[in-house]
Structures are given as structure tokens and as C-alpha cells.
Amino acid sequence: MATRRTVLAGAMVVPLLVAGTACEGGPMDSRRTAPAAEDPAILSARPGATAAGPGSMTGVRALGVTAERDPIVFVPESLATDEQVPLLVALHGAGGDAQGGLSYLRAAAEQLGIVILAPASRGGTWDAIRGGYGPDTGVIDRALHEVFSFVAVDPERIGIAGFSDGASYALGLGLANGNLFRKVVAFSPGFVPQGPDHGQPTLFISHGTEDSVLPIDATSRKVVPALKRRGYDVVYREFEGPHTVPPAIAVEAGLWLDWTPTPIP
């Protein structure tokens, strides 16, 4: 039976293919010059030089940047240090919330020593999935500013990840902000929302061969070749399973990030 998500996947994979074709053999590099500041896909937040390390601020805390559906940050106990640390923005799937974005990466983050920022979409899914960038990027930008104000984040170890609709959004926002997000992780994406390309992030994409929500033939098996034609370095993993993030895939993605935790003294 067709669902809203399968219909959405089929309809929305087209923009990626159009965008990919437009870039093939063409002026891809010219599109990666600094974009206009008013572009709603562009984030302004950058790590600050004066922030302290996470120290004893381990665990999960709300950021207080929105009255509803507030972003949360998770600092694993393995990062009880004053050194610069890695940060991964984790985006939930359709109908999810901040806890949903954190849940599929929390164990890997604890094991590998990665701070997780998990925002929540303003609506039932992320803005660019149904239209253009706007309210959600504004909240993500404010959340990043807040995290950067009290955690010493390593600017060379910032990434963005997502599952399902969150994976699609992570690809779009990651490519638009490749000078901020050095790596992008997309678990079972549907498409890449249209937007600017800036920087050259590397990509990790996974998808289940038995996915009935976002079928692999209509999504990642088209998305990945199109991204490679656009010049991106993509690590692609297919696994036998449904629309999910298997723990082994989450850990592999974390290891692919190659962000070795600072040992506790």
C-alpha cells in the first residue's frame, strides 16, 4: 500500500537528479564560492575561541533557545575534558522530536566520544522537505550558537547526520554548509533538497534493501550516483533490513567520522 512517505520519496527524488545533471561537467566550483548571507540555507554559527571544554557538563540538557520543541545537547561522560571536542548535529525523521534524533546515535556517541546536538523541526518534518529552508535552519543556527558558547568544539570535527527525512535534510544542509560541516551522515535518505553547494564535505550514506517506507531503488540507489557525479566523495553501505539504523551501521558511521575521543585522565 502506498503511504505518504513513499509518495513523497517518489516525488522528491527528482530535484536531486535535475540538480546533479545541471552540475555535471559544468561550473560546480563556481557554485561553491561564498554564498549570499541572506540565503536561508546558510548557517552563521561558528565555534568560539573563548568557550570552555564540556568539563563536568555531561548528560542531556535542553538549550532553551525555543519555547516549544527545544533542541537538546548530549555530552557523553567519555568527554569529561577541557580539550576541543567533536560535534555532530543529529536530525530526527518525520514526526519525530529532539529525543528521536539523539536516540539512534547516543550509544555510538558515548562509545566514540562525540557531542550530539539534536534539534527538532518546527512542523511534522523539516522545512525543506516540503518547501524551502527557513524556520528550521533558524533554530539550528541558534542552537549551534548556544552550544559553541559553552563547549569548545573542534572546527575540524563538526558533522551533521540524520535518519529518513532527517537524512535528506542533513544532505541538503550539509552540502549548503560544507565549510562548517566537514562530514555528512545520511541514514536512509529520500532525496537532496535543492540549495546552494558550499565547500566539499565527505558523505556516508546507508540504506536497507528491504525498506518499504523509502524504497532503496527510488532513493539511495539514485541519490548516491548523482552525488558522485557532482564530485562528492561518498561511502555507501547497503544492509539487509527495513527502514532503520542498525547499531552496527551507527557505529560504522561513527568510526568513519574518525573522531577519536580524548581519554579521561
Secondary structure, DSSP 8 states (H G I E B T S, - for coil): ---HHHHHHHHHHHHHHHHHHHHTTSSTGGGGS---TT-TT-------SS----TT--EEEE--S-SSS--EEEE-GGG-SSS-EEEEEEE--TT--HHHHHHTTHHHHHHHT-EEEE---SSSS-HHHHS-S-HHHHHHHHHHHHHHHHS-EEEEEEEEEEETHHHHHHHHHHHHTTTT-SEEEEES----------S--EEEEEEETT-SSS-GGGTHHHHHHHHHHTT--EEEEEESSSSS--HHHHHHHHHHHT-------
